[in-house]
Amino acid sequence: MADYLNQFFFGVYPYICLAVFVVGNILRFDHGQYSWRSGSSQLLRRKQLVLGSILFHVGILVIFVGHFVGLLTPIWVFDAIGISHGAKQLLAIVAGGLAGLMCLAGILLLIHRRLFDARIRATSSFGDTSILLILFTQLLLGLSTIFVSLQHLDGHEMVKFMEWAQRILTFRAGAAELVADVHPIFKAHLFLGLTIFLVFPFTRLVHMLSAPVWYLGRRGYQLVRTRNPRATAAE
């Protein structure tokens, strides 16, 4: 039974989550563009929002880049440039820990603001609050893995996760077996991370896919004209 559950959650479930992520985002963007937004409540308690948002977004960006590069870069690349598995794991612990604490401080401010301000709570949907709590739980799980990783700094388990992620994305067999014997805290972290991909298209997180980078290549400038005060007075 345990082998079956491991095979499902870490061999099949990732593809379910990724399929829903891709198809769901495409359909929402195509059929629900007016809902493709973060639903900002900036007008209410703006100072707490700004501080929490900065801490959260900077932290989550570092975490995302770290996970993306750390998990999907082929192992032989690190070997070729002389970065040992232990050194890579230590770097991940330090950088990920600092970014995780920053992100945790930010999301605590955002959760406090959303739950304990009556006006913001009244304008928040179930999804708005739920996704914050899910991300908060995922951050706690991620930070908890540091204490387990410190007990074995040889990078052996880290290599397992790298190979697992790369096998999943390249549709190679045997991915689930790689994480069958890892610590339960890592399994919980992986499962919830995959679940975030699953619910992503149905939450405000979709605004992450709409970063306005196209402005950098836009030709010309946008002209904003004010009305002629004399003409206004004459009216």
N, C-alpha and C positions, 0 to 999 in steps of 0.2 A: 504493500500500500504506500509506504514511504517513497519507494522508487517511482511509483506511478505519479504521485503528487509532485515530486521533484521534476520529473520529465514534463509534466504539464505546465507547472509554474515557470520553469526556466528553459523549456524547450519549445513549448507551444504558445503559452501566454504572451511572450514577447512579440510574436507575429500578429496575434490578435490586436494587441495594443498599438503596434506600428501601423497596421492596416486601418484601424479606426482613426488614428492620428492623421494619416495622409488623406484618406477619403473624407473624413469628417471636416477637416479644414477646407478642403476644396469645395465641398457642398455648402458649407456655411458662408464662405466668401462669395460663392456664386449666387446663392439664394437669400442670404441674410446679411448683406453688407451694412445695413443700418445697425446691426447688433455687433459689428466688428469693431469694438472699441473697449477701452478699459473701464468706462463708466466712472469717471473721476468725480470725487466729492470734494474737490479742492476748495470750494467756497466755505466749507465748514472745517474749523480748526486747522487752518492752513499750515501753521508753523510745525505742528506735530506731524502732519502729513509730509511736509518737505523733508524734515530730518529723518523720519522713518523710511521714506521712499528712497532717499539717497543712500542710506546705509544698506537697505535691502537690495536695491538694484546693483550697486557696486559689488556687494558681496556675492549675489547670485550670478553676476556676470563672470567673476573670477572662478567661482565654483563650476559653472557651465563649461568655460573654456578649459579649465583643468581636467574635468571629466572627459571632455571631448578629445583633447589631445592625449591625455594619459591612457584612455582606454582604447582609442582607435589607431594610435600610432603603432605600426608593427614593432614587435619586440626587437627585431634585428637592427632597427634604426638606433635604438638606445645603445645596443651592444656595439654598433659600429662607431659611435661617437664617444665611446668610453664611459657612459653613465651606467653604473652597476644597478642591479635591481634594488639593492638595499638603499643606495643613494636616492633613487627615484621614489622609493616608498617614503623615505624621510622627508624629501621635498614635498611630497603630497600631503604628509601629515602636518607639516609646518604651515605651508601655504593654504591648504584646505582648512586647517583649524582656525587660522586668523580670519580668512574670508567667511568661514562658517559662523564665527562669533559675531562678526560685523553684520552679517545677514540676519542672525538671530536677534540681535538688538533692534534692528530695523523692523523685523516682522512683529516683535513684541509691541513696539510702538503702534504699528498699524492695527494689530488685533485689539489692543487696548482702546484705541480711537474708535474702532468700528463697533465694539461691543458695549462700551461704557458711555458713549455719547448718544443720548436718546434720539437726536435728530438724524445722526448718521445711521444708527441702527434701524430707524424707521424707513430709511431710503435704501437699505441694503437688501439684496436678495439672498436666498438660501445659498446659491452658488457662490456669491461674493464672500460670505463668511466661511463656507465649507472649504474653499480652495486655500484660504489663508491658514486654516487649521491643518489641512493636509500638508501644506508646505512646512508649517511649523513642526509637525510630527516628523517629516522627512529630515529636517535639519537636526532635530534631536537624535534621530537614528544615525545620521551621518557623523555627528560629533561623537556619538557613543562608540562608533567603530574605531576611533583613534585609540581608545584605551585597550582594545583588543589587538590592534596593529602594533602597538608599542611592545607587546609581549613576544613578537617575532619580526625582527627588522631585516630578515634576509630577503624579503620581497617575494617569497614563494607564492603566497596567496594572491598578492597583487598581480602576478603573472597569470594566475588562473582567471582572474576577472578580465584581464586584457584579452586573453585567448577566447574567453566566453563571448565577450562583446563582438569580437572580430568574426567569430564563427557564426553568430546570429546574423550579422549584417551581410555575410557572404554566403549564407544558406548552406553552411557545412554541418554535417552531422556531429553529434557528440558534445554539443555545447552544454547540455544540462548535466552531464556526468562530471564536468569540470568543477562545478560548484556544489556537488552533492554532499561533500564532507566539510564545507566551510562553516564558520560559526553562525548560529541562528541570527545574530544581529545583522550580519552581512546579507543574509537571505531576506530579512524583513526590509532592509534598505533597498535591495534590488527590486523586490516585489512592489513596494510603494512607489519607487521611481518609475517602474513600468506603468503602474496605475495612473500616474500623473499624465503620461502620454495618452492613456486611454480616455481620460476625462478632459484633456486639453481643449479639444474643439468645442466643448460645451460650456466653457468658462470664459472669464475675462482675460485669461492668459493669451488668447489669440492675438492681442495687441503686440505681443513680442515679435510676431512675424511681419509686422508692418513698420519696422524702423525706417524712417524717411531718408534712407541713404541715397535715394535717387536725386535728392536736392543737390548733392555734390556735383552731379554732372549736368545739371539743368542749364540751358543756355539763356543768357539774359537775366534780368532782374524783374521782380514783381513791383509794379508801380502802385503806390497807394496815394490817392489825391484827396486833399481836404477841400471842403466847399469854400468858395470865395465868401469871406465874411461880409464884404460890401453887397454882394448879390443877396446874401441872406437877409441883411438889414433892409434892402430895398423891397424884398418880398413882404 
